[in-house]
Amino acid sequence: ERLGSVIGGLADDFNTFDKSMRAVNTMAGENAEGLAALTGQVEELANTIPLAKDQLAAGLYQTISNGVPKDNWIAFLEKSSKAAVGGMADLGQTVTVTSTLIKNYGLEWSAAGEIQDKIQMTAKNGVTSFEQMAQALPRVAGNAATLGVSVDELMGTFATLTGVSGNTAEVSTQLAAVFTALVKPTAEATEMAEAMGVQFDAAAIKAAGGMQNFLTNLDSTVQSYAAANGMLAQEIYGKLFGSAEALRALIPLNGELADKFTENVDAMAGAAGTIDGAFEQMKGSGESVTQLLKNQLSTMMSWAG
C-alpha cells in the first residue's frame, strides 16, 4: 500500500513536471525534439539539485522570460538553483534579481554566479538574507547603475547598514531616497551644492570615482562649510538629500561605520565560492536528501514509461 502511494505520488510529480515543461515551451518555442532535449537537461539538474522538478521547470520559465539568451538557459538555471538552495530563497526571485542586476549593469549573462556569490556574502556580513536581498535589490539597482555605484559598493552598503539603520527593506528605501536625490536634485539641493562648490547630480558619483569617494569628499566639504558658515552639517545634508530616509543611511556611512563600509566593499572582491559553500551545506539536510531521491526515482519512472 505504501509503495502504491509512493508510485502514485511520483506519477503526480511526473504529470506536474510535464505540464510545467509544456508551459516552458510556450516561451521557448522548441519543436518536440528540442523540448525533449530541454526536459532531459532539467531532469539532469534535478539529480544534483534538491528542488522539485516542477520548481526547476518554473525557474526555467522565469529564466527565459527574463531575457536570458538560449545558450545560457541551463547554466543560468543551474547557478540560480544552487543560489536558491544555498540562500534558502525562492528560485523565481533569485532568477529575477540576478537578471535585473545583469541587465542594469550591462554585464555578461555568465556573471550570474559572481553576482549571486556577492548577494550571499552580503547576507553573511550584514543582518540580512539572500531572500530579503532578492526582494530589495531590484528597487535600487537601476538608479545605482545609472549613478555609477558599483555592484560591490551597492552590496557593501547593504552589508553595512542592515541591522543598523533598519532592516533590508528599510535600507532599500533609504538608498532609493539617496539615489533619487542625485538623479533628480531639487532646486534647494542644486543651490546648496553651488554655494559649496560641489558637484551634486547624476554624474557626481562617477566623477568622484565611486560612491565611497563621493561620500567622503562630500562629507569633508559639508563639515568645513558648516563650520565656516555657522550651520549644522545635518542641516546641509537635509537641503541636499531632502529626506529623513536618505539621512538615516548617509550619517552612519560617513560616521562611525565608514571603516566598516570600506571593509564590506573590499570583501566583495573575495566573494567567489560563497554560494557553493552554502549549497553544499544545505544539500546535506534531510529534506534535500529526500528531495533528490524523489527526483531520481521520478526520472527513472519517466524513462521506464
FENMOUR-V929231 format. One record per residue. N is the residue number from 1. RES is the residue in one letter. NEAR is the number of other ideal C-beta (glycine too) atoms within 8 Angstrom. D_CENTER is the distance of its C-alpha to the mean C-alpha in Angstrom with 1 decimal. Layout:
BEGIN
N:RES:NEAR:D_CENTER  N:RES:NEAR:D_CENTER
END
This chain:
BEGIN
1:E:4:45.5  2:R:5:42.2  3:L:6:42.0  4:G:7:42.5  5:S:8:39.6  6:V:9:37.3  7:I:9:38.4  8:G:8:38.1  9:G:8:34.5  10:L:12:33.7  11:A:9:35.4  12:D:8:33.2  13:D:13:30.1  14:F:12:31.5  15:N:8:32.3  16:T:10:28.9  17:F:12:27.2  18:D:8:29.8  19:K:9:29.1  20:S:13:25.3  21:M:13:26.0  22:R:8:28.4  23:A:11:25.7  24:V:13:23.5  25:N:11:26.6  26:T:7:26.9  27:M:9:23.8  28:A:11:24.8  29:G:5:28.5  30:E:10:29.9  31:N:5:33.5  32:A:6:34.7  33:E:7:34.5  34:G:9:31.0  35:L:12:29.8  36:A:8:31.6  37:A:9:29.9  38:L:15:26.4  39:T:9:27.3  40:G:8:28.6  41:Q:9:25.4  42:V:15:23.4  43:E:12:26.2  44:E:8:26.0  45:L:13:22.3  46:A:14:23.4  47:N:10:25.9  48:T:6:23.4  49:I:12:20.3  50:P:11:21.2  51:L:13:19.9  52:A:9:22.6  53:K:16:23.4  54:D:11:23.1  55:Q:9:19.4  56:L:16:18.9  57:A:14:20.8  58:A:12:18.8  59:G:17:15.6  60:L:13:17.7  61:Y:12:18.7  62:Q:12:15.1  63:T:14:14.6  64:I:11:17.9  65:S:7:17.4  66:N:9:14.2  67:G:6:16.6  68:V:10:15.9  69:P:7:19.4  70:K:5:21.8  71:D:4:22.1  72:N:10:18.5  73:W:13:18.3  74:I:9:19.2  75:A:9:17.5  76:F:14:14.1  77:L:15:14.9  78:E:10:16.0  79:K:13:13.0  80:S:16:10.8  81:S:15:13.6  82:K:13:13.9  83:A:18:10.4  84:A:14:11.1  85:V:14:14.5  86:G:15:13.6  87:G:17:11.0  88:M:9:13.2  89:A:12:10.8  90:D:8:11.8  91:L:15:11.8  92:G:9:11.8  93:Q:11:8.6  94:T:18:7.0  95:V:15:8.9  96:T:12:8.2  97:V:14:4.5  98:T:15:5.5  99:S:12:8.7  100:T:11:8.0  101:L:13:6.9  102:I:13:9.8  103:K:8:12.1  104:N:10:11.7  105:Y:9:12.3  106:G:5:14.8  107:L:8:13.8  108:E:5:15.4  109:W:10:14.1  110:S:7:15.1  111:A:9:12.3  112:A:13:9.9  113:G:10:11.0  114:E:9:10.8  115:I:13:7.1  116:Q:17:6.6  117:D:13:9.5  118:K:14:8.2  119:I:16:5.5  120:Q:16:8.7  121:M:14:10.9  122:T:15:9.6  123:A:13:10.5  124:K:7:13.6  125:N:8:14.7  126:G:13:13.9  127:V:6:15.0  128:T:14:11.8  129:S:10:10.3  130:F:15:7.3  131:E:11:8.5  132:Q:12:8.8  133:M:15:5.5  134:A:15:4.5  135:Q:11:7.6  136:A:14:7.7  137:L:14:5.4  138:P:9:7.3  139:R:8:10.3  140:V:13:10.4  141:A:13:8.9  142:G:7:12.2  143:N:11:14.5  144:A:12:12.9  145:A:11:13.4  146:T:8:16.8  147:L:14:17.9  148:G:10:17.1  149:V:12:14.7  150:S:8:13.3  151:V:10:9.8  152:D:10:11.6  153:E:12:13.1  154:L:14:10.2  155:M:15:8.7  156:G:15:12.4  157:T:16:13.1  158:F:16:11.0  159:A:14:12.5  160:T:14:15.8  161:L:16:16.0  162:T:13:14.7  163:G:7:18.0  164:V:9:20.0  165:S:9:19.6  166:G:11:18.2  167:N:10:15.6  168:T:13:11.9  169:A:10:12.9  170:E:9:15.8  171:V:16:14.1  172:S:13:11.9  173:T:11:15.4  174:Q:15:17.0  175:L:13:14.8  176:A:12:15.2  177:A:14:18.9  178:V:12:19.1  179:F:13:17.6  180:T:9:19.8  181:A:15:22.8  182:L:12:22.4  183:V:9:21.7  184:K:5:24.7  185:P:10:26.9  186:T:8:29.7  187:A:5:33.3  188:E:8:33.6  189:A:14:30.7  190:T:10:32.2  191:E:9:35.7  192:M:12:34.5  193:A:12:32.7  194:E:7:35.8  195:A:7:38.0  196:M:10:36.1  197:G:5:35.8  198:V:9:32.1  199:Q:8:29.7  200:F:12:27.4  201:D:7:25.8  202:A:7:22.9  203:A:8:24.1  204:A:13:24.6  205:I:12:21.5  206:K:8:22.0  207:A:8:25.7  208:A:10:25.2  209:G:6:23.1  210:G:11:19.8  211:M:12:18.7  212:Q:10:20.4  213:N:9:23.6  214:F:13:23.6  215:L:11:23.4  216:T:10:26.0  217:N:10:28.4  218:L:11:28.0  219:D:10:28.8  220:S:8:31.8  221:T:11:33.2  222:V:13:32.6  223:Q:9:34.3  224:S:8:37.3  225:Y:12:37.7  226:A:12:37.7  227:A:6:40.3  228:A:6:42.5  229:N:6:42.4  230:G:3:42.7  231:M:8:39.4  232:L:6:36.6  233:A:10:33.3  234:Q:7:31.6  235:E:9:33.7  236:I:14:32.7  237:Y:12:28.9  238:G:9:29.6  239:K:10:31.3  240:L:14:28.5  241:F:12:25.4  242:G:11:27.4  243:S:8:25.4  244:A:5:25.4  245:E:10:21.6  246:A:13:21.1  247:L:12:23.7  248:R:11:22.1  249:A:16:19.3  250:L:12:21.6  251:I:9:24.5  252:P:13:22.9  253:L:13:21.0  254:N:9:24.4  255:G:7:26.4  256:E:4:26.4  257:L:11:22.8  258:A:10:23.1  259:D:6:23.7  260:K:8:20.9  261:F:13:18.5  262:T:9:20.0  263:E:8:19.8  264:N:15:16.1  265:V:12:15.3  266:D:8:17.8  267:A:12:16.4  268:M:14:13.3  269:A:6:15.9  270:G:5:16.9  271:A:12:13.7  272:A:6:14.9  273:G:7:15.9  274:T:12:13.9  275:I:15:12.6  276:D:9:16.2  277:G:9:17.7  278:A:11:15.8  279:F:12:16.5  280:E:8:20.2  281:Q:8:20.6  282:M:12:19.4  283:K:10:21.3  284:G:7:24.4  285:S:7:24.4  286:G:5:27.3  287:E:7:25.2  288:S:12:23.4  289:V:10:26.8  290:T:8:28.3  291:Q:11:25.7  292:L:14:26.2  293:L:8:29.9  294:K:11:29.7  295:N:14:27.7  296:Q:10:30.3  297:L:10:33.2  298:S:13:32.1  299:T:12:31.7  300:M:8:35.2  301:M:12:36.5  302:S:9:35.2  303:W:6:36.9  304:A:5:40.0  305:G:5:39.9
END
